[in-house]
Amino acid sequence: MSKKLDYDKTLTRLLVIISRLNDGESLSVKELADEFAVSTRTVQRDFNERLVSLFPIYQDRKVWRMMDGHKIEKITDQEDTIVLQILEKITGSIGGRFALRSKAMLDKLKNDDNPPIYTKLNIEDIGDHIDDIALLSKAIKYRQSIVCAYGDKDDRYDSTIDPLKIVNYEGFWYLVAKKERKIHKYYLKDISNIRPTKHSFEVAKSIDQLLENSISIWFNQDKTPYKVSLKAHKYIAKYFYRRPLPTQQITKTNEDGSLEFEVSITSDMEISPIVKYWIPYLKVVRPKSIADSIAQDIQEYLKDSIGQEVEVV
């Protein structure tokens, strides 16, 4: 009996399978199941649910093959090479086995062994949630309701939801879903035991626009967007030119180099953390309620830090 390879992780298994198909091999489901020490049902699901929609492969009798004339070739176009380098840096920031395996796959496509691009992105590792992401992605694609467990180990409950999008805000992964006609956000790593149902749902066209215009995960679908006016000191104005906030509209550029602009938000928490990050060089001009709330938070912080109240003006 041939030695079974220790390929127990889904992503590893998929990458090995597609690599061997790309090399011209014909692969038997039963032989792959023996090699990876998994069931034939698991391997068949790899092909039917994960690979066949992404690659030009087909099943002929009892083996899987890559279609004639198709091959995952090396990229030589300069623009495509740069895109691949950026993708590699982004996926590398996710960390864990996900980063290792994505790098292995991208290495098959690119030729540059000394890429000129380096990025430092603080994105949490979701490499051990690949199976859950695959289930969620399929449910989102086919608009299929799911039942899942949600919460930490001390407070976990089952919930029936309609998954809409897997999103990343500020390095953290979330599932945006609909429950009882309202939009909810679920921390991805707290989702487990995902079970697809036979129920389908409709997706409102506004969800994409809602996500596009949101600044952070704090967006609120139930609130009408409202404007916030801000003023950036000359020291930081350039950063809001370089990477504008969603819905940002410049209202005035001042002779001293400062910048005034507006953004539309659906929750105060979309903008408050950003203002606090740039203190003292970014301030809220209107509405006063947000400016007062931030000032109160600063006052509480200073009181806890130095032991006495400080007036914030």
Secondary structure, 3 states (H helix, E strand, C coil): CCCCCCCCCHHHHHHHHHHHHHCCCCEEHHHHHHHHCCCHHHHHHHHHHHHCCCCCEEEECCEEEECCCCCCCCCCCHHHHHHHHHHHHHHHHHCHHHHHHHHHHHHCCCCCCCCCCCCCCCCCCCHHHHHHHHHHHHHHHCCEEEEEEECCCCCCEEEEEEEEEEEEECCEEEEEEEECCEEEEEEHHHEEEEEEEEEECCCCCHHHHHHHHCCCCCCCCCCCCEEEEEEECCCCHHHHHHCCCCCCEEEEECCCCCEEEEEEECCHHHCHHHHHHHCCCEEEEECHHHHHHHHHHHHHHHHHHHCCCCCCC
